[in-house]
C-alpha cells in the first residue's frame, strides 16, 4: 500500500505504512549493500515470485526502491535502494539493534523431510 494513497497521522505511522508487509524489511536489508537482480533477491530471501514482485512494486511506488532495466539482450533488471530507501534502512538499524539486545533469539525451524 502506498503512503500517498492512505493519509497518515504522524511520521511513525507513515514509516510503518511503507515497511508494512512480511518481507519489506528483509528486502531493504538485502538491498542495503548492493544492486541485486530479481532472481538473486528471490533466492536470498526465500519468498515467492508473486509476493516479491508485489512488495518491490510497492516499495518502488513509495520511492524506496529503484528498478533499473538494461537495454542489452538478455534484458537485465536490477533493484537498488534510492536515497530515501537508504535513509529508511539507516533509520531501521537502531530498531534492529534493540531487537538483538532485548528479544531472545528464536530457534531456526529445521525443515522436516517429506515422505515420497
C-alpha positions as CSV (number, residue, x, y, z in Angstrom):
1,X,0.0,0.0,0.0
2,X,1.4,3.4,-1.0
3,X,1.8,6.1,1.6
4,X,0.4,8.5,-1.0
5,X,-2.9,6.6,-1.0
6,X,-3.7,6.5,2.7
7,X,-3.5,9.5,4.9
8,X,-1.1,9.3,7.8
9,X,-1.4,10.7,11.3
10,X,2.3,11.1,12.2
11,X,5.7,10.3,10.9
12,X,5.9,7.0,12.6
13,X,2.6,6.0,11.0
14,X,3.9,6.9,7.6
15,X,7.1,4.9,8.1
16,X,5.3,1.8,9.3
17,X,2.9,2.1,6.3
18,X,5.9,1.9,4.0
19,X,7.5,-1.1,5.7
20,X,4.3,-3.0,6.4
21,X,4.4,-6.4,4.9
22,X,6.2,-9.5,6.0
23,X,9.1,-9.2,3.5
24,X,9.7,-5.5,3.0
25,X,12.2,-5.0,5.8
26,X,14.1,-8.1,4.6
27,X,14.1,-6.7,1.0
28,X,15.6,-3.4,2.4
29,X,18.3,-5.5,4.2
30,X,19.1,-7.5,1.1
31,X,19.5,-4.3,-1.0
32,X,21.5,-2.4,1.7
33,X,24.9,-3.2,0.3
34,X,24.4,-3.7,-3.5
35,X,22.2,-3.8,-6.5
36,X,20.5,-7.2,-6.9
37,X,18.7,-8.9,-9.7
38,X,15.2,-10.3,-9.1
39,X,16.2,-13.9,-9.1
40,X,19.1,-13.2,-6.7
41,X,16.7,-11.4,-4.3
42,X,14.2,-14.3,-4.5
43,X,16.9,-16.9,-3.7
44,X,18.4,-14.7,-0.9
45,X,15.1,-14.0,0.8
46,X,13.2,-17.3,0.1
47,X,9.9,-15.7,-1.0
48,X,7.6,-16.5,-3.9
49,X,7.9,-14.6,-7.1
50,X,4.4,-13.1,-6.7
51,X,5.0,-11.7,-3.3
52,X,8.5,-10.4,-4.1
53,X,7.2,-8.7,-7.2
54,X,4.3,-7.1,-5.3
55,X,6.5,-5.8,-2.5
56,X,9.1,-4.5,-4.9
57,X,6.4,-2.6,-6.8
58,X,5.0,-1.1,-3.6
59,X,8.5,-0.1,-2.5
60,X,9.1,1.4,-5.9
61,X,5.8,3.4,-5.7
62,X,6.9,4.8,-2.3
63,X,10.3,5.9,-3.7
64,X,12.2,3.4,-1.6
65,X,13.5,1.1,-4.3
66,X,14.8,1.9,-7.8
67,X,14.2,-0.6,-10.7
68,X,16.8,-0.3,-13.5
69,X,16.3,-2.3,-16.7
70,X,19.1,-2.7,-19.2
71,X,18.6,-2.5,-22.9
72,X,21.0,-5.3,-23.6
73,X,19.8,-8.8,-24.5
74,X,19.0,-10.7,-22.5
75,X,17.4,-7.9,-20.6
76,X,18.6,-7.5,-17.0
77,X,16.6,-5.8,-14.3
78,X,18.3,-4.8,-11.1
79,X,16.9,-3.3,-7.9
80,X,18.6,-0.9,-5.6
81,X,17.8,1.5,-2.8
82,X,17.1,5.1,-3.5
83,X,18.5,7.8,-1.2
84,X,15.1,7.7,0.6
85,X,15.4,3.9,0.9
86,X,18.9,4.1,2.3
87,X,17.7,6.7,4.8
88,X,14.9,4.4,5.8
89,X,17.4,1.5,6.2
90,X,19.6,3.7,8.4
91,X,16.6,4.6,10.5
92,X,15.7,0.9,11.0
93,X,19.2,0.0,12.2
94,X,18.6,1.1,15.8
95,X,15.4,-0.9,15.8
96,X,17.3,-4.0,14.8
97,X,19.9,-3.4,17.5
98,X,17.1,-3.1,20.0
99,X,15.7,-6.4,18.8
100,X,19.0,-8.2,19.1
101,X,19.6,-6.8,22.6
102,X,16.2,-7.2,24.2
103,X,14.4,-10.1,22.5
104,X,15.5,-13.7,22.9
105,X,16.9,-15.4,19.8
106,X,14.4,-17.6,18.1
107,X,15.4,-21.1,17.2
108,X,15.5,-21.5,13.4
109,X,13.0,-24.2,12.4
110,X,14.5,-27.2,10.8
111,X,12.7,-28.4,7.7
112,X,11.1,-31.8,8.1
113,X,11.8,-34.2,5.3
114,X,8.7,-35.3,3.4
115,X,8.0,-38.9,2.7
116,X,8.0,-39.6,-1.0
